Amino acid sequence: MKAVYYERLGPAAEVLQIGDLPEPQPQAGEVRVRVQCSGVNPSDVKSRRGLRSPVMPFARVIPHSDGSGVVEAVGDGVSRTRIGQRVWLWNAAWGRPHGTACEQVCLPSEQAVVLPAAASLEAGACLGIPALTALHAVMMDGGVAGKTVLVAGGAGAVGHYAVQMAVQLGAARVMATVSTDEKAALAHAAGADDIIRYRDEPVRERVAELTGGRGVDRLIELDIAANSAVDLDVLATGGECVVYGSGAPQLQLPFYPLIVKNLQLKCFMVYHLTAADRQRATAQLQRMLGAGSLQHNIALCLDLQDMVRAHEVVEQSAVAGNVVVRIP
């Protein structure tokens, strides 16, 4: 099978290779999926660069945790009725050497979720990390029904989904921060009631104006290290800052604003969702996909031989939205 892989850490152009590898065979409890689309996420490029760990986790790594395709074989204990199903994949490369940047991947059957007919295979490659991260951030700890929600980066891969999901799950008001007019249009089309252009207007003052000085009930944050000072100011008393990312490994927070406002800081990594949380989020996501109620912001589609470019685009945040690689 054709696969993209790396055997040392470093820049994409230096370490990513494309070649032929043996066809994988499904073990007990596994399915083999003919991959048709592979999603490229920031975590994939960070792992390849060695930002998570300076040591190769395996001698050879086929990257990417997200993808979609068709089940073509099953291992012992898996019903043959799964063969032929269109599926989307999660955690394919998490703690494993074999992700979705290839023609075929074997993984536990439960990690290949049936893709509703209303969703494209390209959309299926955006679900495991971006969509599930957004949905858990919206649904966790009682959800957002009746609340005012601010989504940081409302046009990004996660934020664009989070805006839609907050609206559909009953938020009273959804705000989004963006950096450009193009991103403002994306967030507005996703359902955001208010757009804050953080480069052109002060976020604190704008949120205060929009909420009558009260602040927001839930803030969904993509970079706590960069935005923590503003975050504490824009949250209402008793508000929640739900964090799924940080641009730096360390941050400092002043204690007094946290305690005087009874603020809650909630962090999570989508790879580590509990079985119950993943099941709940997946079930809700399947309902939304089946109803065709989600917009999928796929900013760029490339082919397997263009994998270096795909990684560089994600690494440089050169597009607003998801990057998908099609595999012939």
Phi and psi in degrees as GROMACS dihedral restraints (atoms count N, CA, C in turn):
[ dihedral_restraints ]
;  ai    aj    ak    al  type     phi  dphi    fc
    3     4     5     6     1   -78.8    20    10
    4     5     6     7     1   139.1    20    10
    6     7     8     9     1  -151.3    20    10
    7     8     9    10     1   150.4    20    10
    9    10    11    12     1  -101.6    20    10
   10    11    12    13     1   135.0    20    10
   12    13    14    15     1  -152.7    20    10
   13    14    15    16     1   167.6    20    10
   15    16    17    18     1  -138.3    20    10
   16    17    18    19     1   149.4    20    10
   18    19    20    21     1  -119.5    20    10
   19    20    21    22     1     2.7    20    10
   21    22    23    24     1  -152.6    20    10
   22    23    24    25     1   161.0    20    10
   24    25    26    27     1   -87.9    20    10
   25    26    27    28     1   149.3    20    10
   27    28    29    30     1   154.6    20    10
   28    29    30    31     1  -168.2    20    10
   30    31    32    33     1   -61.1    20    10
   31    32    33    34     1   147.5    20    10
   33    34    35    36     1   -55.7    20    10
   34    35    36    37     1   -46.1    20    10
   36    37    38    39     1   -65.4    20    10
   37    38    39    40     1   -21.0    20    10
   39    40    41    42     1   -95.0    20    10
   40    41    42    43     1   -28.9    20    10
   42    43    44    45     1  -114.4    20    10
   43    44    45    46     1   -23.1    20    10
   45    46    47    48     1   -74.4    20    10
   46    47    48    49     1   130.6    20    10
   48    49    50    51     1  -124.3    20    10
   49    50    51    52     1   155.8    20    10
   51    52    53    54     1  -125.2    20    10
   52    53    54    55     1   132.9    20    10
   54    55    56    57     1  -166.8    20    10
   55    56    57    58     1  -174.2    20    10
   57    58    59    60     1   -97.9    20    10
   58    59    60    61     1   129.9    20    10
   60    61    62    63     1  -125.4    20    10
   61    62    63    64     1   160.1    20    10
   63    64    65    66     1   -59.9    20    10
   64    65    66    67     1   145.2    20    10
   66    67    68    69     1   -66.4    20    10
   67    68    69    70     1   126.5    20    10
   69    70    71    72     1   -74.9    20    10
   70    71    72    73     1   150.2    20    10
   72    73    74    75     1  -115.7    20    10
   73    74    75    76     1   130.9    20    10
   75    76    77    78     1   -68.1    20    10
   76    77    78    79     1   133.8    20    10
   78    79    80    81     1   -89.8    20    10
   79    80    81    82     1   179.1    20    10
   81    82    83    84     1   -55.1    20    10
   82    83    84    85     1   132.1    20    10
   84    85    86    87     1    82.1    20    10
   85    86    87    88     1     2.1    20    10
   87    88    89    90     1  -109.1    20    10
   88    89    90    91     1   162.3    20    10
   90    91    92    93     1  -121.1    20    10
   91    92    93    94     1   152.5    20    10
   93    94    95    96     1  -106.6    20    10
   94    95    96    97     1   127.9    20    10
   96    97    98    99     1  -111.2    20    10
   97    98    99   100     1   131.0    20    10
   99   100   101   102     1   -80.0    20    10
  100   101   102   103     1   104.4    20    10
  102   103   104   105     1   -72.7    20    10
  103   104   105   106     1   133.1    20    10
  105   106   107   108     1  -115.3    20    10
  106   107   108   109     1   -26.4    20    10
  108   109   110   111     1  -142.0    20    10
  109   110   111   112     1   139.3    20    10
  111   112   113   114     1  -124.3    20    10
  112   113   114   115     1   128.1    20    10
  114   115   116   117     1   -90.6    20    10
  115   116   117   118     1   137.1    20    10
  117   118   119   120     1  -106.0    20    10
  118   119   120   121     1   122.4    20    10
  120   121   122   123     1  -118.1    20    10
  121   122   123   124     1   159.4    20    10
  123   124   125   126     1   -54.0    20    10
  124   125   126   127     1   -35.8    20    10
  126   127   128   129     1   -63.1    20    10
  127   128   129   130     1   -30.4    20    10
  129   130   131   132     1   -66.6    20    10
  130   131   132   133     1   -43.2    20    10
  132   133   134   135     1   -74.1    20    10
  133   134   135   136     1   -33.2    20    10
  135   136   137   138     1   -64.5    20    10
  136   137   138   139     1   -41.4    20    10
  138   139   140   141     1   -64.0    20    10
  139   140   141   142     1   -44.0    20    10
  141   142   143   144     1   -65.3    20    10
  142   143   144   145     1   -33.6    20    10
  144   145   146   147     1   -78.8    20    10
  145   146   147   148     1   -14.7    20    10
  147   148   149   150     1    86.4    20    10
  148   149   150   151     1    19.2    20    10
  150   151   152   153     1   -77.1    20    10
  151   152   153   154     1   -22.8    20    10
  153   154   155   156     1   -84.8    20    10
  154   155   156   157     1   -40.2    20    10
  156   157   158   159     1  -153.1    20    10
  157   158   159   160     1   138.5    20    10
  159   160   161   162     1   -79.9    20    10
  160   161   162   163     1     2.7    20    10
  162   163   164   165     1  -114.6    20    10
  163   164   165   166     1   133.9    20    10
  165   166   167   168     1   -60.3    20    10
  166   167   168   169     1   127.7    20    10
  168   169   170   171     1   -73.3    20    10
  169   170   171   172     1   -26.5    20    10
  171   172   173   174     1  -141.3    20    10
  172   173   174   175     1   162.4    20    10
  174   175   176   177     1   -62.1    20    10
  175   176   177   178     1   -34.0    20    10
  177   178   179   180     1  -139.3    20    10
  178   179   180   181     1   136.5    20    10
  180   181   182   183     1  -124.0    20    10
  181   182   183   184     1   124.7    20    10
  183   184   185   186     1   -93.7    20    10
  184   185   186   187     1   112.2    20    10
  186   187   188   189     1   -78.4    20    10
  187   188   189   190     1   175.3    20    10
  189   190   191   192     1    90.4    20    10
  190   191   192   193     1   122.6    20    10
  192   193   194   195     1   -90.2    20    10
  193   194   195   196     1   -24.2    20    10
  195   196   197   198     1  -101.3    20    10
  196   197   198   199     1   148.2    20    10
  198   199   200   201     1  -178.8    20    10
  199   200   201   202     1   179.3    20    10
  201   202   203   204     1  -151.8    20    10
  202   203   204   205     1   160.5    20    10
  204   205   206   207     1   172.1    20    10
  205   206   207   208     1  -151.6    20    10
  207   208   209   210     1  -129.1    20    10
  208   209   210   211     1   133.3    20    10
  210   211   212   213     1   -69.2    20    10
  211   212   213   214     1   126.6    20    10
  213   214   215   216     1  -118.9    20    10
  214   215   216   217     1   -11.1    20    10
  216   217   218   219     1  -160.3    20    10
  217   218   219   220     1   156.6    20    10
  219   220   221   222     1  -133.4    20    10
  220   221   222   223     1   153.5    20    10
  222   223   224   225     1   -91.7    20    10
  223   224   225   226     1   179.0    20    10
  225   226   227   228     1   -57.7    20    10
  226   227   228   229     1   138.9    20    10
  228   229   230   231     1    87.7    20    10
  229   230   231   232     1    -2.1    20    10
  231   232   233   234     1  -111.9    20    10
  232   233   234   235     1   129.9    20    10
  234   235   236   237     1   -61.3    20    10
  235   236   237   238     1   137.5    20    10
  237   238   239   240     1   -69.4    20    10
  238   239   240   241     1   -11.0    20    10
  240   241   242   243     1   -65.5    20    10
  241   242   243   244     1   -15.0    20    10
  243   244   245   246     1   -72.5    20    10
  244   245   246   247     1   -23.0    20    10
  246   247   248   249     1   -63.6    20    10
  247   248   249   250     1   129.8    20    10
  249   250   251   252     1    95.9    20    10
  250   251   252   253     1    -8.5    20    10
  252   253   254   255     1   -73.1    20    10
  253   254   255   256     1   135.9    20    10
  255   256   257   258     1   -76.4    20    10
  256   257   258   259     1   132.1    20    10
  258   259   260   261     1  -138.3    20    10
  259   260   261   262     1   156.4    20    10
  261   262   263   264     1  -114.7    20    10
  262   263   264   265     1   150.4    20    10
  264   265   266   267     1  -117.7    20    10
  265   266   267   268     1   147.9    20    10
  267   268   269   270     1  -134.6    20    10
  268   269   270   271     1   147.9    20    10
  270   271   272   273     1    55.8    20    10
  271   272   273   274     1    30.7    20    10
  273   274   275   276     1   -61.4    20    10
  274   275   276   277     1   -37.3    20    10
  276   277   278   279     1  -107.8    20    10
  277   278   279   280     1     9.2    20    10
  279   280   281   282     1   -83.7    20    10
  280   281   282   283     1   112.6    20    10
  282   283   284   285     1    69.9    20    10
  283   284   285   286     1    16.6    20    10
  285   286   287   288     1  -136.2    20    10
  286   287   288   289     1   152.6    20    10
  288   289   290   291     1   -85.2    20    10
  289   290   291   292     1    -7.9    20    10
  291   292   293   294     1  -122.7    20    10
  292   293   294   295     1    98.5    20    10
  294   295   296   297     1   -95.4    20    10
  295   296   297   298     1  -151.8    20    10
  297   298   299   300     1  -101.3    20    10
  298   299   300   301     1     3.7    20    10
  300   301   302   303     1   -81.5    20    10
  301   302   303   304     1    59.0    20    10
  303   304   305   306     1  -165.8    20    10
  304   305   306   307     1   174.9    20    10
  306   307   308   309     1   -79.1    20    10
  307   308   309   310     1   -28.2    20    10
  309   310   311   312     1  -143.0    20    10
  310   311   312   313     1   141.8    20    10
  312   313   314   315     1  -141.6    20    10
  313   314   315   316     1   139.6    20    10
  315   316   317   318     1  -107.1    20    10
  316   317   318   319     1   137.0    20    10
  318   319   320   321     1  -159.3    20    10
  319   320   321   322     1   163.9    20    10
  321   322   323   324     1   -53.0    20    10
  322   323   324   325     1   141.2    20    10
  324   325   326   327     1   -54.3    20    10
  325   326   327   328     1   -38.1    20    10
  327   328   329   330     1   -68.9    20    10
  328   329   330   331     1   -15.1    20    10
  330   331   332   333     1   -88.9    20    10
  331   332   333   334     1     4.6    20    10
  333   334   335   336     1  -117.6    20    10
  334   335   336   337     1   100.8    20    10
  336   337   338   339     1   -98.4    20    10
  337   338   339   340     1   134.6    20    10
  339   340   341   342     1   -57.3    20    10
  340   341   342   343     1   129.6    20    10
  342   343   344   345     1   -91.3    20    10
  343   344   345   346     1   117.0    20    10
  345   346   347   348     1   -55.0    20    10
  346   347   348   349     1   147.8    20    10
  348   349   350   351     1   -59.4    20    10
  349   350   351   352     1   -27.6    20    10
  351   352   353   354     1   -72.3    20    10
  352   353   354   355     1   -12.6    20    10
  354   355   356   357     1  -105.1    20    10
  355   356   357   358     1   140.2    20    10
  357   358   359   360     1   -79.2    20    10
  358   359   360   361     1   162.3    20    10
  360   361   362   363     1   -65.0    20    10
  361   362   363   364     1   -33.1    20    10
  363   364   365   366     1   -61.8    20    10
  364   365   366   367     1   -43.3    20    10
  366   367   368   369     1   -63.6    20    10
  367   368   369   370     1   -37.5    20    10
  369   370   371   372     1   -59.4    20    10
  370   371   372   373     1   -26.8    20    10
  372   373   374   375     1   -80.4    20    10
  373   374   375   376     1     0.7    20    10
  375   376   377   378     1  -111.1    20    10
  376   377   378   379     1     8.5    20    10
  378   379   380   381     1   -96.1    20    10
  379   380   381   382     1   -39.6    20    10
  381   382   383   384     1   -59.4    20    10
  382   383   384   385     1   -42.4    20    10
  384   385   386   387     1  -104.7    20    10
  385   386   387   388     1   -60.9    20    10
  387   388   389   390     1   -59.9    20    10
  388   389   390   391     1   -53.4    20    10
  390   391   392   393     1   -69.2    20    10
  391   392   393   394     1   -42.7    20    10
  393   394   395   396     1   -69.8    20    10
  394   395   396   397     1   -34.2    20    10
  396   397   398   399     1   -61.2    20    10
  397   398   399   400     1   -48.1    20    10
  399   400   401   402     1   -61.1    20    10
  400   401   402   403     1   -44.7    20    10
  402   403   404   405     1   -68.9    20    10
  403   404   405   406     1   -40.1    20    10
  405   406   407   408     1   -65.4    20    10
  406   407   408   409     1   -39.1    20    10
  408   409   410   411     1   -62.0    20    10
  409   410   411   412     1   -33.2    20    10
  411   412   413   414     1   -80.0    20    10
  412   413   414   415     1   -39.2    20    10
  414   415   416   417     1   -88.9    20    10
  415   416   417   418     1   -23.3    20    10
  417   418   419   420     1   -59.9    20    10
  418   419   420   421     1   149.4    20    10
  420   421   422   423     1    49.5    20    10
  421   422   423   424     1    52.7    20    10
  423   424   425   426     1    95.6    20    10
  424   425   426   427     1    -7.7    20    10
  426   427   428   429     1    75.1    20    10
  427   428   429   430     1  -164.7    20    10
  429   430   431   432     1  -120.9    20    10
  430   431   432   433     1     7.8    20    10
  432   433   434   435     1   -55.1    20    10
  433   434   435   436     1   125.5    20    10
  435   436   437   438     1    78.7    20    10
  436   437   438   439     1     2.3    20    10
  438   439   440   441     1  -102.1    20    10
  439   440   441   442     1   159.9    20    10
  441   442   443   444     1   -93.1    20    10
  442   443   444   445     1   127.1    20    10
  444   445   446   447     1  -122.9    20    10
  445   446   447   448     1   136.3    20    10
  447   448   449   450     1  -115.9    20    10
  448   449   450   451     1   123.6    20    10
  450   451   452   453     1  -105.4    20    10
  451   452   453   454     1   116.5    20    10
  453   454   455   456     1   -76.1    20    10
  454   455   456   457     1   130.7    20    10
  456   457   458   459     1    69.2    20    10
  457   458   459   460     1    55.5    20    10
  459   460   461   462     1   -71.1    20    10
  460   461   462   463     1    -0.3    20    10
  462   463   464   465     1  -112.8    20    10
  463   464   465   466     1     0.2    20    10
  465   466   467   468     1   -78.3    20    10
  466   467   468   469     1   178.9    20    10
  468   469   470   471     1   -57.5    20    10
  469   470   471   472     1   -44.6    20    10
  471   472   473   474     1   -84.8    20    10
  472   473   474   475     1   -46.4    20    10
  474   475   476   477     1   -60.4    20    10
  475   476   477   478     1   -37.9    20    10
  477   478   479   480     1   -62.1    20    10
  478   479   480   481     1   -40.5    20    10
  480   481   482   483     1   -68.3    20    10
  481   482   483   484     1   -41.1    20    10
  483   484   485   486     1   -61.7    20    10
  484   485   486   487     1   -39.9    20    10
  486   487   488   489     1   -59.0    20    10
  487   488   489   490     1   -50.5    20    10
  489   490   491   492     1   -61.0    20    10
  490   491   492   493     1   -44.8    20    10
  492   493   494   495     1   -68.2    20    10
  493   494   495   496     1   -38.4    20    10
  495   496   497   498     1   -62.9    20    10
  496   497   498   499     1   -42.2    20    10
  498   499   500   501     1   -61.8    20    10
  499   500   501   502     1   -49.2    20    10
  501   502   503   504     1   -69.2    20    10
  502   503   504   505     1   -23.2    20    10
  504   505   506   507     1  -101.3    20    10
  505   506   507   508     1    20.3    20    10
  507   508   509   510     1    96.9    20    10
  508   509   510   511     1    13.0    20    10
  510   511   512   513     1   -59.7    20    10
  511   512   513   514     1   141.4    20    10
  513   514   515   516     1   -72.3    20    10
  514   515   516   517     1   -33.4    20    10
  516   517   518   519     1  -155.7    20    10
  517   518   519   520     1   136.6    20    10
  519   520   521   522     1  -123.9    20    10
  520   521   522   523     1   125.6    20    10
  522   523   524   525     1  -113.5    20    10
  523   524   525   526     1   156.6    20    10
  525   526   527   528     1  -143.6    20    10
  526   527   528   529     1   139.3    20    10
  528   529   530   531     1   -94.6    20    10
  529   530   531   532     1   141.8    20    10
  531   532   533   534     1  -144.9    20    10
  532   533   534   535     1   168.9    20    10
  534   535   536   537     1  -112.2    20    10
  535   536   537   538     1   -17.6    20    10
  537   538   539   540     1  -138.4    20    10
  538   539   540   541     1   166.8    20    10
  540   541   542   543     1   -63.8    20    10
  541   542   543   544     1   -38.3    20    10
  543   544   545   546     1   -60.6    20    10
  544   545   546   547     1   -44.0    20    10
  546   547   548   549     1   -70.3    20    10
  547   548   549   550     1   -33.5    20    10
  549   550   551   552     1   -60.2    20    10
  550   551   552   553     1   -41.9    20    10
  552   553   554   555     1   -64.3    20    10
  553   554   555   556     1   -39.3    20    10
  555   556   557   558     1   -63.7    20    10
  556   557   558   559     1   -47.3    20    10
  558   559   560   561     1   -66.1    20    10
  559   560   561   562     1   -38.8    20    10
  561   562   563   564     1   -64.7    20    10
  562   563   564   565     1   -43.2    20    10
  564   565   566   567     1   -65.0    20    10
  565   566   567   568     1   -27.0    20    10
  567   568   569   570     1   -74.9    20    10
  568   569   570   571     1   -14.5    20    10
  570   571   572   573     1   120.6    20    10
  571   572   573   574     1     3.0    20    10
  573   574   575   576     1   -63.0    20    10
  574   575   576   577     1   132.5    20    10
  576   577   578   579     1   -75.2    20    10
  577   578   579   580     1   -34.8    20    10
  579   580   581   582     1  -135.6    20    10
  580   581   582   583     1   137.0    20    10
  582   583   584   585     1  -113.4    20    10
  583   584   585   586     1   130.8    20    10
  585   586   587   588     1  -117.0    20    10
  586   587   588   589     1   116.3    20    10
  588   589   590   591     1   -86.9    20    10
  589   590   591   592     1    96.9    20    10
  591   592   593   594     1   -67.3    20    10
  592   593   594   595     1   -17.9    20    10
  594   595   596   597     1   -82.7    20    10
  595   596   597   598     1   -19.9    20    10
  597   598   599   600     1  -112.6    20    10
  598   599   600   601     1   -14.8    20    10
  600   601   602   603     1  -143.6    20    10
  601   602   603   604     1   147.8    20    10
  603   604   605   606     1   -70.7    20    10
  604   605   606   607     1   122.7    20    10
  606   607   608   609     1   -64.1    20    10
  607   608   609   610     1   -43.4    20    10
  609   610   611   612     1   -55.9    20    10
  610   611   612   613     1   -52.4    20    10
  612   613   614   615     1   -66.7    20    10
  613   614   615   616     1   -36.3    20    10
  615   616   617   618     1   -68.0    20    10
  616   617   618   619     1   -43.1    20    10
  618   619   620   621     1   -64.3    20    10
  619   620   621   622     1   -41.6    20    10
  621   622   623   624     1   -60.5    20    10
  622   623   624   625     1   -42.0    20    10
  624   625   626   627     1   -63.4    20    10
  625   626   627   628     1   -44.4    20    10
  627   628   629   630     1   -71.3    20    10
  628   629   630   631     1   -26.2    20    10
  630   631   632   633     1  -109.2    20    10
  631   632   633   634     1    11.2    20    10
  633   634   635   636     1    62.6    20    10
  634   635   636   637     1    30.8    20    10
  636   637   638   639     1    85.2    20    10
  637   638   639   640     1    -4.2    20    10
  639   640   641   642     1   -77.2    20    10
  640   641   642   643     1   -39.9    20    10
  642   643   644   645     1    96.3    20    10
  643   644   645   646     1   179.7    20    10
  645   646   647   648     1  -102.0    20    10
  646   647   648   649     1   152.3    20    10
  648   649   650   651     1   -81.0    20    10
  649   650   651   652     1   -35.8    20    10
  651   652   653   654     1  -138.8    20    10
  652   653   654   655     1   130.4    20    10
  654   655   656   657     1  -114.6    20    10
  655   656   657   658     1   124.9    20    10
  657   658   659   660     1  -102.0    20    10
  658   659   660   661     1   113.0    20    10
  660   661   662   663     1  -113.8    20    10
  661   662   663   664     1   129.2    20    10
  663   664   665   666     1   -96.5    20    10
  664   665   666   667     1   -15.8    20    10
  666   667   668   669     1  -148.3    20    10
  667   668   669   670     1    84.2    20    10
  669   670   671   672     1   -66.3    20    10
  670   671   672   673     1   -33.0    20    10
  672   673   674   675     1   -64.2    20    10
  673   674   675   676     1   -39.5    20    10
  675   676   677   678     1   -78.4    20    10
  676   677   678   679     1   -31.1    20    10
  678   679   680   681     1  -115.6    20    10
  679   680   681   682     1     6.0    20    10
  681   682   683   684     1   -60.0    20    10
  682   683   684   685     1   -40.1    20    10
  684   685   686   687     1   -63.0    20    10
  685   686   687   688     1   -43.9    20    10
  687   688   689   690     1   -68.1    20    10
  688   689   690   691     1   -39.5    20    10
  690   691   692   693     1   -55.7    20    10
  691   692   693   694     1   -45.4    20    10
  693   694   695   696     1   -64.6    20    10
  694   695   696   697     1   -32.1    20    10
  696   697   698   699     1   -75.9    20    10
  697   698   699   700     1   -33.7    20    10
  699   700   701   702     1   -88.7    20    10
  700   701   702   703     1    -9.8    20    10
  702   703   704   705     1   -79.1    20    10
  703   704   705   706     1   140.3    20    10
  705   706   707   708     1   -72.8    20    10
  706   707   708   709     1   162.7    20    10
  708   709   710   711     1   -56.8    20    10
  709   710   711   712     1   130.0    20    10
  711   712   713   714     1    81.0    20    10
  712   713   714   715     1     7.0    20    10
  714   715   716   717     1   -73.1    20    10
  715   716   717   718     1   166.2    20    10
  717   718   719   720     1  -121.0    20    10
  718   719   720   721     1   129.8    20    10
  720   721   722   723     1  -105.3    20    10
  721   722   723   724     1   107.7    20    10
  723   724   725   726     1   -96.7    20    10
  724   725   726   727     1   117.4    20    10
  726   727   728   729     1  -113.6    20    10
  727   728   729   730     1   128.9    20    10
  729   730   731   732     1  -122.3    20    10
  730   731   732   733     1     3.2    20    10
  732   733   734   735     1  -163.9    20    10
  733   734   735   736     1   162.7    20    10
  735   736   737   738     1  -152.4    20    10
  736   737   738   739     1   138.2    20    10
  738   739   740   741     1   -82.7    20    10
  739   740   741   742     1    -7.3    20    10
  741   742   743   744     1  -137.9    20    10
  742   743   744   745     1   151.4    20    10
  744   745   746   747     1   -75.2    20    10
  745   746   747   748     1   -15.5    20    10
  747   748   749   750     1  -129.3    20    10
  748   749   750   751     1   150.5    20    10
  750   751   752   753     1  -148.1    20    10
  751   752   753   754     1   158.4    20    10
  753   754   755   756     1  -122.4    20    10
  754   755   756   757     1   138.0    20    10
  756   757   758   759     1  -127.7    20    10
  757   758   759   760     1   133.5    20    10
  759   760   761   762     1   -71.5    20    10
  760   761   762   763     1   135.4    20    10
  762   763   764   765     1   -73.9    20    10
  763   764   765   766     1   -40.3    20    10
  765   766   767   768     1   -59.5    20    10
  766   767   768   769     1   -48.0    20    10
  768   769   770   771     1   -60.3    20    10
  769   770   771   772     1   -33.9    20    10
  771   772   773   774     1   -64.2    20    10
  772   773   774   775     1   -46.0    20    10
  774   775   776   777     1   -82.5    20    10
  775   776   777   778     1   -35.8    20    10
  777   778   779   780     1   -70.0    20    10
  778   779   780   781     1   -26.2    20    10
  780   781   782   783     1  -102.3    20    10
  781   782   783   784     1     4.9    20    10
  783   784   785   786     1    53.7    20    10
  784   785   786   787     1    43.8    20    10
  786   787   788   789     1   -79.2    20    10
  787   788   789   790     1   152.6    20    10
  789   790   791   792     1  -120.7    20    10
  790   791   792   793     1   127.5    20    10
  792   793   794   795     1  -107.1    20    10
  793   794   795   796     1   119.0    20    10
  795   796   797   798     1  -125.6    20    10
  796   797   798   799     1   117.8    20    10
  798   799   800   801     1  -115.5    20    10
  799   800   801   802     1   146.7    20    10
  801   802   803   804     1  -155.2    20    10
  802   803   804   805     1   157.8    20    10
  804   805   806   807     1  -121.3    20    10
  805   806   807   808     1   127.0    20    10
  807   808   809   810     1   -62.6    20    10
  808   809   810   811     1   -28.1    20    10
  810   811   812   813     1   -62.9    20    10
  811   812   813   814     1   -27.1    20    10
  813   814   815   816     1  -105.6    20    10
  814   815   816   817     1    17.7    20    10
  816   817   818   819     1   -56.5    20    10
  817   818   819   820     1   142.3    20    10
  819   820   821   822     1   -65.3    20    10
  820   821   822   823     1   160.7    20    10
  822   823   824   825     1   -58.0    20    10
  823   824   825   826     1   -40.0    20    10
  825   826   827   828     1   -67.5    20    10
  826   827   828   829     1   -43.2    20    10
  828   829   830   831     1   -66.0    20    10
  829   830   831   832     1   -40.5    20    10
  831   832   833   834     1   -66.5    20    10
  832   833   834   835     1   -41.5    20    10
  834   835   836   837     1   -63.1    20    10
  835   836   837   838     1   -42.8    20    10
  837   838   839   840     1   -64.1    20    10
  838   839   840   841     1   -47.0    20    10
  840   841   842   843     1   -66.3    20    10
  841   842   843   844     1   -40.3    20    10
  843   844   845   846     1   -64.3    20    10
  844   845   846   847     1   -42.7    20    10
  846   847   848   849     1   -61.5    20    10
  847   848   849   850     1   -42.5    20    10
  849   850   851   852     1   -67.6    20    10
  850   851   852   853     1   -39.7    20    10
  852   853   854   855     1   -62.6    20    10
  853   854   855   856     1   -41.2    20    10
  855   856   857   858     1   -62.3    20    10
  856   857   858   859     1   -37.1    20    10
  858   859   860   861     1   -65.1    20    10
  859   860   861   862     1   -43.2    20    10
  861   862   863   864     1   -66.2    20    10
  862   863   864   865     1   -41.4    20    10
  864   865   866   867     1   -64.8    20    10
  865   866   867   868     1   -42.8    20    10
  867   868   869   870     1   -62.5    20    10
  868   869   870   871     1   -33.8    20    10
  870   871   872   873     1   -82.7    20    10
  871   872   873   874     1    -8.9    20    10
  873   874   875   876     1    66.6    20    10
  874   875   876   877     1    30.2    20    10
  876   877   878   879     1   -93.9    20    10
  877   878   879   880     1     0.4    20    10
  879   880   881   882     1  -106.7    20    10
  880   881   882   883     1   137.5    20    10
  882   883   884   885     1   -88.2    20    10
  883   884   885   886     1   138.0    20    10
  885   886   887   888     1  -111.7    20    10
  886   887   888   889     1   112.6    20    10
  888   889   890   891     1   -87.5    20    10
  889   890   891   892     1    81.1    20    10
  891   892   893   894     1   -92.2    20    10
  892   893   894   895     1   105.0    20    10
  894   895   896   897     1   -80.7    20    10
  895   896   897   898     1   -27.2    20    10
  897   898   899   900     1  -155.3    20    10
  898   899   900   901     1   131.7    20    10
  900   901   902   903     1  -118.2    20    10
  901   902   903   904     1   128.5    20    10
  903   904   905   906     1  -128.7    20    10
  904   905   906   907     1   172.1    20    10
  906   907   908   909     1   -99.6    20    10
  907   908   909   910     1   167.1    20    10
  909   910   911   912     1   -56.0    20    10
  910   911   912   913     1   -39.7    20    10
  912   913   914   915     1   -69.6    20    10
  913   914   915   916     1   -10.9    20    10
  915   916   917   918     1  -100.3    20    10
  916   917   918   919     1    25.2    20    10
  918   919   920   921     1   -62.9    20    10
  919   920   921   922     1   -36.0    20    10
  921   922   923   924     1   -59.1    20    10
  922   923   924   925     1   -46.5    20    10
  924   925   926   927     1   -61.6    20    10
  925   926   927   928     1   -41.5    20    10
  927   928   929   930     1   -58.1    20    10
  928   929   930   931     1   -45.6    20    10
  930   931   932   933     1   -65.4    20    10
  931   932   933   934     1   -41.1    20    10
  933   934   935   936     1   -67.4    20    10
  934   935   936   937     1   -37.2    20    10
  936   937   938   939     1   -62.8    20    10
  937   938   939   940     1   -44.6    20    10
  939   940   941   942     1   -66.9    20    10
  940   941   942   943     1   -43.0    20    10
  942   943   944   945     1   -61.6    20    10
  943   944   945   946     1   -35.8    20    10
  945   946   947   948     1   -92.0    20    10
  946   947   948   949     1     1.9    20    10
  948   949   950   951     1    50.8    20    10
  949   950   951   952     1    44.6    20    10
  951   952   953   954     1   -80.5    20    10
  952   953   954   955     1   -12.8    20    10
  954   955   956   957     1  -133.6    20    10
  955   956   957   958     1   155.5    20    10
  957   958   959   960     1   -97.3    20    10
  958   959   960   961     1   101.6    20    10
  960   961   962   963     1   134.5    20    10
  961   962   963   964     1  -166.0    20    10
  963   964   965   966     1   -87.3    20    10
  964   965   966   967     1   147.1    20    10
  966   967   968   969     1  -112.3    20    10
  967   968   969   970     1   126.0    20    10
  969   970   971   972     1  -124.0    20    10
  970   971   972   973     1   138.5    20    10
  972   973   974   975     1  -109.5    20    10
  973   974   975   976     1   123.3    20    10
  975   976   977   978     1   -85.9    20    10
  976   977   978   979     1   139.4    20    10
  978   979   980   981     1  -118.3    20    10
  979   980   981   982     1   114.8    20    10
